[in-house]
Amino acid sequence: MNFEVLTPHSLASALDALASNEKLVPLAGATDLMVYLEAGTLAPCTFLNLQELWELRPVLALNGSLTLGALTTYRDVRLSAVKDHFPMLAWAAREVGALAIQSRGTWAGNIANGSPAADGVPALMAYDAEVDLASKNGRRSVPLAAFYRGYKQMDRRPDEIITAIRMPLPQPGWSDYYRKVGTRRFQAISKTLLAGRILLDANRTVKDVRMVFASVAPFTLRAVQTEGLLRGRHLTADLIGDATRAIQDEIHPIDDIRSTEAYRRRVTANLVRDFLAACGPVC
Ligand SMILES: Cc1cc2nc3c(=O)[nH]c(=O)nc-3n(C[C@H](O)[C@H](O)[C@H](O)COP(=O)(O)OP(=O)(O)OC[C@H]3O[C@@H](n4cnc5c(N)ncnc54)[C@H](O)[C@@H]3O)c2cc1C
């Protein structure tokens, strides 16, 4: 199989190249791209290899917020101390493929690939991540929760590269929850997945909450309506029941090769119950 690869050595030259040829395809770990190439689903193209761009190097900078350089891999996160502040990132990293994929695959590639079944994106979204993008014409940031518009449709122009992912440092008191349901415990694509975070006060009133789902909509879904139902309310068994019903109006699961709509609906409701009940005894 023949394909061309362009390897720029600075972000400026990479952005120049993209500006003059928007058909160039950015290539990071290539763990998604090589699968498409093998399957013949990738149109003939020239790859723009990002690996030599020091501006995108895998930094994990903790400084009031967390910045992941665009070439940060799952393994980088698993080996770093950021997991003390962002445990879900480590849990999600552990779920992605096996060690070889975790060593090559990047968080930015997971975002830009736009799969509704991505494992990294829900954890990032639950931490209120922002995506930093650069083009020859300038830089901008987009909240990850607003990045997707449809199946594989996202707020990234063809002349833009993701340079980094940023997240605010979580305040004390939040509880994190991450559960992927697949055919097997490991190395399976999810049938449904919930990345959740909740902040309760001493009276068990929900001060704030994030609920992000994979594989139950055309893109990674932040369930803002169900979050809204919970916010400001006392966390009771009745409220949890209401949340398991509300989530049914927000998700749009389908029958496909991995699962059925009915299974996804039922198990997603179970995940919501498990997440909320995991916060302690509910009266
Ligand atoms: C065996 C196997 C198992 C896998 N298991 C899982 C799994 O369990 N869970 C999961 O979520 N995924 C899984 N994947 C998919 C894949 O590993 C991840 O999506 C990974 O994060 C992709 O990152 P990458 O750096 O390899 O992206 P690449 O393949 O290099 O690129 C993916 C897409 O992102 C674009 N892109 C990459 N970087 C940038 C950037 N900085 N700016 C703009 N666009 C960019 C590329 O153009 C391409 O469209 C698996 C893949 C394989 C082959």
The ligand as an ORCA input file, in Angstrom:
! r2SCAN-3c Opt
* xyz 0 1
  C      -6.704     -2.557     18.214
  C      -7.345     -1.215     18.511
  C      -8.042     -1.070     19.714
  C      -8.648      0.147     20.002
  N      -9.342      0.241     21.170
  C      -9.939      1.417     21.485
  C     -10.700      1.518     22.697
  O     -10.822      0.569     23.477
  N     -11.305      2.719     22.956
  C     -11.181      3.801     22.126
  O     -11.725      4.867     22.430
  N     -10.466      3.715     20.969
  C      -9.852      2.563     20.633
  N      -9.147      2.469     19.458
  C      -9.093      3.637     18.566
  C      -7.871      4.551     18.712
  O      -6.789      3.882     19.312
  C      -8.175      5.838     19.513
  O      -9.266      6.534     18.976
  C      -6.940      6.765     19.578
  O      -7.140      7.712     20.595
  C      -6.680      7.510     18.261
  O      -5.531      8.331     18.455
  P      -4.355      8.383     17.360
  O      -3.344      9.333     17.882
  O      -3.872      7.038     17.032
  O      -5.167      9.015     16.142
  P      -4.873      8.898     14.567
  O      -5.226      7.535     14.080
  O      -3.521      9.406     14.242
  O      -5.963      9.959     14.052
  C      -7.321      9.765     14.286
  C      -8.098     10.952     13.688
  O      -7.778     12.148     14.386
  C      -7.176     13.101     13.525
  N      -6.149     13.755     14.349
  C      -5.244     13.171     15.154
  N      -4.563     14.076     15.850
  C      -5.037     15.277     15.479
  C      -4.745     16.630     15.844
  N      -3.808     16.916     16.772
  N      -5.420     17.637     15.260
  C      -6.394     17.352     14.341
  N      -6.727     16.106     13.947
  C      -6.053     15.084     14.512
  C      -6.662     12.316     12.340
  O      -6.605     13.104     11.162
  C      -7.736     11.231     12.243
  O      -8.876     11.738     11.596
  C      -8.525      1.263     19.123
  C      -7.779      1.121     17.936
  C      -7.209     -0.103     17.633
  C      -6.410     -0.241     16.342
*
